């Protein structure tokens, strides 16, 4: 039986797994960065380019995927992107030089970019208000938890085998899931040939940016995804180089972050209904500030404070889990038939913010707690300033 659409559990399972494959494409590599640097004879900090390239091309791919889905429907671009992700994952595993690895990572990210963008657009095709927030919360949960659990899987692979095996497995899983999607996935936006929007989406992007609801939601996501990118690049160096954790222990250190993000995502819709968006955003900002203060204390401490640093990241995880569905629903509230373009632009901005966060931390002192502490504090202050001007959307 075909999934009926975003209201159906089978639709959520397929799209959630497709999104997870794209996130695993990035997070699997984190614990293997030291081994990757050795294999390709590059300095350890330079190995972080494999993460930054993924974020950057994910952002570019996000900008393209939504307008394509507005023009040709959701199903075909989604499946094509998943196929590219699978084939590029095999190319990552087979790369013989660091340059070849970066090129394969770019193709991998471009394919993965369409999965969350088009899934959000499909959800907006059918839903709005609290039901949309609830579904976006579940999609966000699957996206973030898979990116956090990836280091655990990658840590085991790096410790007991060659890191490349994880990407061979990812390629095989992507091909299998693409085949299943051909059989099961239903179109949620059928576009007659004579009514297709143009290939150049600039008019649609201008209309999306003109909506105050989009700007407010996108602003919150930019703040929290900047920290997300900083965490991605900064924490491997802090936890493995400064605190001395093994690749496996580093992977497990993210389990608390995954649980915290899950709690945030699963409670976001209920908090929205009871408290309203401005109050929830203010609570998230306060948690981010507290997390930043904890990391400042760790930076000032002469001894490593692994558990305190993990606790700070868990607080950020709860805040991130709240912001993801609330801000996304806010940004898509007035999108209408431009849901694909809005989701695309949203994906570009949030992943671009992640790339900026990873690049800033990499350019500073990536082995220190200070870059992450500053990112958390500044995000909390900015979110706190914006919460008072935010209006709830129904």
C-alpha positions in Angstrom: 0.0 0.0 0.0 1.3 3.4 -0.9 1.8 5.9 2.0 -1.1 8.3 1.9 1.1 11.3 2.7 2.4 13.2 5.7 -0.5 12.1 7.9 0.6 8.5 7.4 3.1 6.6 9.6 4.7 4.9 6.6 5.4 8.3 5.0 7.1 9.4 8.2 9.1 6.2 8.4 10.4 6.4 4.8 11.2 10.1 4.9 12.6 10.0 8.4 15.0 7.2 7.3 15.9 9.1 4.1 16.8 12.2 6.2 18.7 10.0 8.6 20.9 8.6 5.8 21.8 12.2 4.8 22.8 13.1 8.3 24.7 9.9 8.8 26.7 10.8 5.7 28.2 13.6 7.7 28.3 12.4 11.3 29.8 9.0 10.5 33.0 10.7 9.7 33.5 12.7 12.9 35.2 10.1 15.0 37.3 9.0 12.0 38.9 12.5 11.5 42.2 11.5 13.2 42.4 8.3 11.1 41.4 10.2 8.0 44.2 12.8 8.6 46.7 9.9 8.9 45.4 8.1 5.8 45.6 11.2 3.5 48.7 12.7 5.2 47.0 16.0 6.1 47.2 18.0 9.4 44.4 17.1 11.8 42.7 20.5 11.7 42.7 20.3 7.8 40.7 17.1 8.0 37.8 19.2 9.2 37.5 20.4 5.6 35.6 17.2 5.0 32.9 18.4 7.3 32.9 22.0 6.1 32.6 21.0 2.5 29.6 18.8 3.3 27.9 21.6 5.1 28.6 24.1 2.3 27.3 21.8 -0.5 24.4 20.7 1.6 23.4 24.4 1.8 23.8 24.9 -2.0 21.8 21.7 -2.7 19.1 22.9 -0.3 18.7 26.0 -2.4 18.1 24.0 -5.5 16.0 21.1 -4.2 12.9 23.1 -3.2 12.3 25.0 -6.4 12.8 21.8 -8.4 10.1 20.1 -6.2 7.8 23.1 -6.8 8.3 22.6 -10.6 8.4 18.9 -11.1 6.6 17.6 -8.0 8.1 16.3 -4.7 8.7 12.6 -5.6 11.2 12.7 -8.5 13.7 15.2 -7.0 13.6 13.4 -3.7 14.4 10.0 -5.1 17.1 11.5 -7.5 18.8 13.1 -4.6 18.8 9.9 -2.5 20.3 8.0 -5.5 23.1 10.6 -5.7 23.7 10.3 -2.0 24.1 6.6 -2.3 26.5 6.6 -5.2 28.6 9.4 -3.8 28.9 7.6 -0.5 30.6 4.7 -2.3 32.9 7.3 -4.0 33.8 8.6 -0.5 34.8 5.1 0.6 36.8 4.5 -2.6 38.6 7.9 -2.6 42.4 7.6 -3.1 43.4 11.2 -2.4 42.1 14.0 -0.1 41.0 16.0 -3.1 39.0 13.1 -4.4 37.5 12.7 -1.0 36.4 16.3 -0.9 34.8 16.1 -4.3 32.9 12.9 -3.3 31.8 14.6 -0.1 30.5 17.6 -2.2 28.4 15.2 -4.4 27.2 13.3 -1.3 26.0 16.5 0.4 24.3 17.8 -2.8 22.3 14.5 -2.9 21.5 14.5 0.8 20.3 18.1 0.8 16.9 17.4 -0.8 15.7 14.9 1.8 14.9 17.4 4.6 13.9 20.2 2.3 11.4 18.2 0.3 10.1 16.3 3.4 9.2 19.7 5.0 7.5 20.9 1.8 5.5 17.7 1.6 4.4 18.2 5.2 3.4 21.8 4.4 1.4 20.5 1.4 -1.0 18.8 3.7 -0.7 20.3 7.2 -0.6 23.6 9.1 -0.6 24.8 12.7 0.0 22.5 15.7 -0.3 19.3 13.5 2.5 20.7 11.2 4.6 21.6 14.3 4.1 18.1 15.7 5.2 16.4 12.4 8.1 18.8 11.9 9.1 18.0 15.5 9.3 14.3 14.6 11.2 15.0 11.4 13.6 17.3 13.3 14.0 14.6 16.0 15.0 12.0 13.4 17.4 14.4 11.7 19.2 15.5 14.8 19.3 12.1 16.6 20.7 10.4 13.5 23.4 13.1 13.2 24.2 12.6 16.9 24.1 8.8 16.8 26.3 8.8 13.7 29.5 9.3 15.8 28.6 6.3 17.9 28.4 4.1 14.8 31.4 5.8 13.2 33.4 5.4 16.4 32.9 1.6 16.4 33.8 1.4 12.8 36.9 3.5 13.2 38.0 1.5 16.3 37.4 -2.0 14.9 37.7 -1.7 11.1 38.4 0.8 8.3 36.3 4.0 8.5 35.6 3.5 4.8 33.3 0.5 5.5 30.7 2.8 7.1 30.4 4.6 3.8 30.1 1.4 1.7 27.3 0.4 4.1 25.7 3.9 3.7 25.8 3.6 -0.1 24.1 0.1 0.0 21.4 1.4 2.4 20.8 4.4 0.2 20.3 2.3 -2.9 17.9 -0.1 -1.1 15.9 2.8 0.3 15.7 4.5 -3.1 14.3 1.3 -4.6 11.7 1.1 -1.8 10.8 4.7 -2.4 10.1 4.0 -6.1 7.5 1.4 -5.0 6.0 3.2 -2.0 6.4 7.0 -2.2 3.3 9.0 -3.2 3.3 12.5 -4.8 1.9 15.3 -2.7 2.1 18.0 -5.3 1.2 17.1 -8.8 2.0 20.0 -11.1 0.4 20.2 -14.6 3.0 20.8 -17.3 1.4 24.1 -18.3 1.4 25.5 -14.8 4.9 24.8 -13.7 6.9 27.7 -12.2 10.0 28.8 -13.9 13.4 27.2 -13.3 14.9 30.4 -11.9 13.3 30.7 -8.4 14.4 34.3 -7.6 10.8 35.7 -7.7 9.6 32.9 -5.4 12.6 33.5 -3.0 11.8 37.3 -3.0 8.1 36.5 -2.1 9.2 34.1 0.6 11.6 36.6 2.2 8.9 39.3 2.1 6.9 37.4 4.7 7.7 38.5 8.3 6.8 35.0 9.6 9.5 33.5 7.4 12.2 36.0 8.5 11.4 35.4 12.2 11.5 31.7 11.9 14.6 31.7 9.7 16.4 34.0 12.1 16.0 31.6 15.0 17.2 28.7 13.0 20.2 30.5 11.8 21.3 31.2 15.4 20.9 27.6 16.6 22.4 26.0 13.5 25.5 28.2 13.8 26.1 26.6 17.2 25.3 23.2 15.7 28.1 23.6 13.1 30.4 24.8 15.8 29.6 21.8 18.0 30.2 19.5 15.0 33.8 20.7 14.4 34.7 21.8 17.9 33.7 18.9 20.0 35.9 16.2 18.4 39.0 18.2 19.1 37.9 19.2 22.7 36.7 15.8 23.8 39.3 13.6 22.0 42.4 15.9 22.0 41.9 17.9 25.2 39.9 15.4 27.4 41.5 12.3 25.9 38.3 10.4 25.0 38.6 7.5 22.6 36.6 7.6 19.3 34.0 5.2 20.9 33.7 7.2 24.1 33.4 10.4 22.0 30.5 8.8 20.2 28.8 7.9 23.4 29.3 11.4 24.8 26.7 12.5 22.2 24.1 10.1 23.5 23.0 12.6 26.1 22.7 15.3 23.4 20.5 13.0 21.3 18.3 12.3 24.3 18.0 16.0 25.2 17.2 16.9 21.6 14.6 14.2 21.5 13.0 15.6 24.7 12.9 19.1 23.1 11.5 18.0 19.8 8.8 15.8 21.3 7.6 18.4 23.8 7.7 21.4 21.4 4.1 21.1 20.1 2.7 20.8 23.6 4.7 23.7 24.9 3.6 25.8 21.9 -0.1 25.0 22.6 0.2 25.8 26.3 2.7 28.7 26.4 2.9 30.2 23.0 5.9 30.6 20.7 7.5 33.7 22.5 7.7 32.0 25.9 9.2 28.8 24.4 11.8 30.8 22.5 12.7 32.7 25.7 13.1 29.4 27.6 15.3 28.1 24.9 17.4 31.2 25.0 17.9 30.9 28.7 19.0 27.3 28.4 21.6 28.4 25.7 22.9 31.1 28.0 23.3 28.6 30.9 25.0 26.1 28.5 27.4 28.9 27.5 28.2 29.7 31.1 29.0 26.1 31.8 31.4 26.0 28.9 33.1 29.2 30.1 33.6 27.5 33.5 35.2 24.5 31.7 37.5 26.9 29.7 38.7 28.5 32.9 39.2 25.2 34.7 42.7 23.8 34.7 41.4 20.2 34.7 39.2 18.7 32.1 35.5 18.7 33.0 34.0 16.1 30.6 30.7 15.7 32.4 30.1 19.4 32.8 30.8 20.0 29.1 28.4 17.2 28.2 25.7 18.7 30.5 26.1 22.0 28.8 25.6 20.4 25.4 22.5 18.6 26.7 21.0 21.9 27.7 21.7 23.2 24.3 20.1 20.0 22.8 16.8 20.7 24.6 16.8 24.3 23.4 17.7 23.1 19.8 14.9 20.5 20.0 12.3 23.2 20.9 13.5 25.7 18.3 13.7 23.3 15.3 10.0 22.6 14.8 8.7 25.9 16.2 10.9 28.1 14.0 10.3 25.9 10.9 6.6 25.9 11.3 6.7 29.7 11.8 8.8 30.1 8.6 6.5 27.9 6.5 3.2 29.3 7.9 2.5 31.7 5.1 4.4 29.8 2.3 1.3 28.5 0.5 2.1 27.1 -2.9 5.7 28.3 -2.5 6.4 25.7 0.2 9.2 24.1 -1.8 11.0 27.4 -2.3 10.4 28.4 1.3 11.8 25.1 2.6 14.7 25.3 0.2 15.7 28.8 1.3 15.2 27.7 4.9 17.5 24.7 4.4 20.1 26.9 2.7 20.2 29.4 5.5 20.3 26.9 8.3 23.0 24.7 6.7 24.9 27.8 5.6 24.8 28.9 9.3 26.2 25.4 10.2 29.0 25.8 7.7 29.8 29.3 9.1 29.9 27.9 12.6 32.2 25.1 11.7 34.5 27.4 9.7 34.7 30.0 12.5 35.5 27.4 15.1 38.1 25.8 12.8 39.7 29.2 12.2 39.9 30.0 15.9 41.3 27.6 18.5 39.3 24.4 17.8 40.9 22.5 20.7 39.6 25.1 23.3 36.3 25.4 24.9 36.2 29.2 24.3 34.8 29.2 20.7 31.8 27.0 21.7 31.2 29.0 24.9 31.1 32.3 23.0 28.8 30.8 20.3 26.3 29.5 23.0 26.3 32.8 24.9 25.8 35.0 21.8 23.1 32.7 20.5 21.3 32.9 23.8 21.5 36.7 24.0 20.3 37.1 20.4 17.4 34.7 20.9 16.4 36.4 24.1 16.3 39.8 22.3 14.2 38.4 19.5 11.7 36.5 21.7 9.8 39.6 22.7 9.0 40.5 19.1 7.9 37.0 18.1 4.2 36.3 17.6 2.6 32.8 17.9 1.3 31.3 14.7 -1.7 29.0 14.6 
